[in-house]
Structures are given as structure tokens and as C-alpha cells.
Amino acid sequence: MKTKRYIALLRGINVGGNHKVPMSQLSEAMGQLGFSNILTLLNTGNVIFEAPEKNASEAVIERHLQDVFGFPIPVILRTFDELSELVETDPFKGIAVTKDTRLYVTFLKSKPTMQLPLPYISADESFQIIFVSNTAVLSVLDLSIGKTVKGMDDLEKLFGKEVTTRNWNTVVKLANK
């Protein structure tokens, strides 16, 4: 059976001491699903693995992780190729990056239902959305203006809670594993 490389992006684990999921136990749980070559990155729920194409499913992974850890863990699944293609496009090229600049990719579970005029700029002008596709939202946060990550609140208001956000540096690291 042909296998494919995937990246599971988990939402809401190991944040502020809540919903603790040790990466060793997460790897073990993914292995129980028959996945192989499992690698976790950081402590925030980034899992690279291989699986037969028909066996990798967000719903199956979510059910299993809830059974193992005792609380719901939303999962957004991408193929390794999809993530690599995103990184290769260099979507933030041309953005002036300073020590206060944060580049983010928000992964969507489903296609957005509304059209957002771009660039979207938050009320305090510290956060802007520069690109929206069927699967991801690219945004830039300037901490020198806002000193806070309230832009994440904007993302949830605009796209719902079935999203998960990663710093661009993390996305690049995932694509290079």
C-alpha cells in the first residue's frame, strides 16, 4: 500500500499549562493508528508522519487523541507536499521584517465562507491579513504598534475556531524535516 507524508497540526495543546500532551505520548498515540516515521516538532502539536493515503483522516486522529488524552484535540491535516509548496512560494517575500514583526500562517479546516477585502488591517493597524486561500491565511503582526497578539482574535472572528496558527519559522522548519 502506498504511503504519503503528512503533517498533523493540533490546536490548543500545551498552552498556558492547559491540555498537556507530552510529545512522547503523542508520538505513541499516532503510532497506535498505524502511522510510521513519526516526528514531533516543538511542544505545540506539530506531527510529521507517514501513513497509507486512505488511513490519514482528521476525524480518525481526533477521535483517537480524545480517547487517549481525555479531552478534544482539534486536528488539521496537510500533506507534506502541500506545506512544502507553500514554503517554496515564499509568500512573505517583500515584507520588511524587524525584531517586532511576526509572520503567521493560519491553517483552515474548511474553505472560508466569506470574501475578505485584502489587505485586511485591524483597527489598531498592528495586524494585517495579506492572503487568503481555501486552506490558509497569511498574516503579519507588528508588535511595535500593538504589543499584543489580538490579531489572533480577529482570525477567529473572521474564520471561526476550526483553525490553527503557526509562526512562519515553524512552518519552514516543518517543511524542511
N, C-alpha and C positions, 0 to 999 in steps of 0.2 A: 504494500500500500504506500502510495506517495505521501511524503510528509512535507510540511511547509513550516517556515519560521514565523512566529507570531510575537506580538508584544501585548501583554495584558496590562492595562493602566487601571489601577484600583483607586477608588475615591474614598477619602475620609479616614484612612487608617494612620495610626501613629501621629496624630495631630493633637498637640496640646495635652498629651498624656491619655487621650481617649482612644478607644478601639485599637488596643495594642495588638499588633500582629508581628511576632518575631519572623525575620526573613527566613530563618532555617525551617520554621514550621510552615511558612507559606510555600517554600520550595517542596517540602514533603507533601503538602496537600495537593499541589499541582502534579506531582509525580503519581499520586493516587488516582488521578484522572487518566493515567497512561501517557502523559506528556514526557518528553525527554529533553536532554541538554538544557536543563532549567538553570537560568541565571537571573539573580535579582540585582537591581541597581538602586543604591541609596536605600533609605528606610521608609520610603513613601509609597511603595506599591507599584514598582515597575518590574515586570517579569517577562523575560525573553524565554521562549521555549519552542520546541518543535512538536508537531502533532499531525496525525493524518488529517487531511483537509476537512473531512466530514465530522471529526471529533471535536474541533475547536468551536465552541459556542459560548457567547457571553452568558446566556441563561444557565447553561450547564455549570459553568465555572462559578457563577454567583450562588446557585443552589448549594453546590459542594462547599464553598467557602463559608456560607452561613451555617451549614451543618457542622463544620469543623470548628469554627471560631465562635459561634453562638450569637452572631449579630449580622445584619445585612451588610454586604460589601459590594457596592456597585462596581461593575467592570465594563470597561470599554476596550474592545479588541481591535487591533490593527495588524495587518501583515507587516512583516519586517520590510518587505519591498515598498509598501506604501509610505512607511516612515522614512526610508532611505531616499525615496523620490522627493519627499517634502524637503529634506535637508539639502539635497542636490540643487533644488531650485533657489536656494539662498534667499528666502523671502524677505529677510530683513536687510538686504543689501541696500545701502544708501541711507540707512538710519544712523544718525550720529549717536554713538554710544559713549556715555560717560559713566563715572562711578555711581551715579544716581539713576541710570537707565536700566530698566528690566524689560526683557523681551519674553513674551509668553505665547504658548500655543495652547488653546483650549480645544480639547477633543470632544466632539459631539456624538452622542449615541444615535441620534436620528437627524434627518435633514431639517434645517431651520424652516419654520413656517412663515416667517416674515422677511421682507426685504429691508435691509438696513442701509440708509444712505452713508456712504463712506467718503472720507474717514469719519467715523463716529468719534466725537470728542466729549468727554464727561463735563459736567457743569463746572468743576474746578480746573478743567483743562490739564489735569495731571495724567489722564488716561485716554488713550485713543485706540480704536479698533481700526486696523488698516486693511484687513482682508477677511472675507467670509466665504467658505466653500460648503459643500454638503457635509463635510466631515470635520472641519476645523475652523477655528477663529484665531487670527493672529493679532496680537495687541502689544502696545508699548506703554509702559508706566514710567513716569518721570517723578522720582521720589523727591527731587529738589523743589517741586511745586506742592505736592500733596502730603509727603511724608507718611503716607498710609497706602494700604492696598485696597481701598474702597472700590477700585475698578473691578475687583472680583465680584462685588455685589451687583454692579452693572451687568456683568456677564450672566449671572444667574437670573436677573430680572428680564434680560433680553432673550436668553436661550434656555431657561429652565434649569432644574437641578440635575438633569441627566447629562452632565458634562464633567470633565476633569481637566485641570490645568497643570501644565508643566512649564518650567523655565526653559528657554531655548537651549541653554547649555546642557540641560538634562536630555532633551530631545536629540541633540547632536551626539551625546555620549551613547544613548541607546542605539542610534543608527550606526555607530562605529564599533559595536560589540560583536 
